[in-house]
Amino acid sequence: MAESSPYLKYVAVNDIPADQAEANIKSYLDGIAKAENADYNTIVGGRTFNDYSKHPGIVGVTTSEGPSTAAGRYQIVGKTYEQYSKKLGITDFTPESQDKI
């Protein structure tokens, strides 16, 4: 397993070379980001943020389901961030942390 990967240690890989598994994961994450039309500093609705020390928690839009705090490259909502950051030991919202979540 490639030690340079920020997320391979969280994925079970069987019979796939580590470099190919990492390329597959990167491609998958790129697909999510493309579908979300977002970058690492995007807040749902089109605003941006600059502080990566924590999930921004800013309501970007309100939908029929209520206010959305989706943010980052994968549009991670605050509740999802809280749940997975604790499980993964993540304390910030940097690009690397977003990739892991």
Phi, psi and omega per residue, in radians:
M1 nan 2.345 -3.117
A2 -1.223 2.183 -3.138
E3 -1.308 -0.279 -3.107
S4 -1.324 -0.318 -3.076
S5 -1.274 2.312 3.104
P6 -1.370 -0.180 -3.019
Y7 -2.325 -0.133 -3.101
L8 -1.082 -0.548 -3.105
K9 -1.198 -0.193 3.114
Y10 -1.699 0.029 -3.065
V11 -2.131 2.320 3.047
A12 -1.417 2.166 -3.108
V13 -2.137 2.166 -3.140
N14 -2.086 2.215 3.047
D15 1.010 0.445 3.069
I16 -2.165 2.214 3.094
P17 -0.989 2.504 -3.069
A18 -0.955 -0.720 -3.121
D19 -1.147 -0.625 3.104
Q20 -1.254 -0.685 3.106
A21 -1.085 -0.744 3.134
E22 -1.123 -0.710 3.103
A23 -1.110 -0.693 3.111
N24 -1.114 -0.753 3.139
I25 -1.139 -0.768 3.116
K26 -1.049 -0.743 3.122
S27 -1.092 -0.736 3.109
Y28 -1.083 -0.830 3.127
L29 -1.105 -0.680 3.085
D30 -1.071 -0.658 3.112
G31 -1.130 -0.729 3.090
I32 -1.086 -0.823 -3.121
A33 -1.072 -0.690 3.123
K34 -1.121 -0.754 3.124
A35 -1.120 -0.611 3.137
E36 -1.435 -0.223 -3.120
N37 0.913 0.867 -3.032
A38 -2.378 2.777 3.011
D39 -2.028 3.121 -3.075
Y40 -1.093 -0.329 -3.108
N41 -1.992 0.393 -3.088
T42 -1.603 2.367 2.983
I43 -1.834 2.431 3.131
V44 -0.886 2.357 -3.089
G45 1.769 -0.193 3.014
G46 1.886 -0.191 3.082
R47 -1.265 2.979 3.108
T48 -2.275 2.894 3.074
F49 -2.323 2.804 -3.115
N50 -2.106 -0.231 -3.081
D51 -1.674 1.876 -3.124
Y52 -1.627 0.182 -3.086
S53 -1.260 -0.326 3.125
K54 -2.801 2.915 3.038
H55 -1.075 2.349 -3.054
P56 -1.107 -0.534 3.100
G57 1.097 0.386 -3.112
I58 -1.611 2.311 3.056
V59 -1.312 2.034 -3.114
G60 -1.594 -0.663 3.101
V61 -2.574 2.807 3.020
T62 -2.065 2.191 -3.124
T63 -1.910 -3.084 3.089
S64 -1.101 -0.350 3.099
E65 -1.568 -0.079 3.126
G66 2.033 -2.980 -3.114
P67 -1.229 2.478 3.130
S68 -1.984 2.294 3.069
T69 -1.856 0.390 -3.126
A70 -0.993 2.333 -3.104
A71 -2.669 2.772 3.071
G72 1.506 -3.117 -3.041
R73 -1.061 -0.522 -3.091
Y74 -1.939 0.192 3.121
Q75 0.903 1.002 3.137
I76 -1.407 2.169 3.117
V77 -1.387 2.752 -3.081
G78 -0.940 -0.756 -3.132
K79 -1.112 -0.698 3.105
T80 -1.156 -0.732 3.094
Y81 -1.012 -0.851 -3.126
E82 -1.022 -0.785 -3.110
Q83 -1.091 -0.901 -3.038
Y84 -1.431 -0.509 3.112
S85 -1.122 -0.666 3.097
K86 -1.138 -0.794 -3.126
K87 -1.098 -0.616 -3.063
L88 -1.687 -0.066 -3.129
G89 1.263 0.535 -3.119
I90 -1.620 2.353 -3.099
T91 -2.093 0.138 -3.127
D92 -2.495 -3.041 -3.136
F93 -2.233 0.628 3.136
T94 -1.172 2.868 3.057
P95 -0.912 -0.720 3.138
E96 -1.084 -0.727 3.132
S97 -1.187 -0.695 3.086
Q98 -1.054 -0.746 3.118
D99 -1.062 -0.731 -3.121
K100 -1.150 -0.749 -3.135
I101 -1.146 nan nan
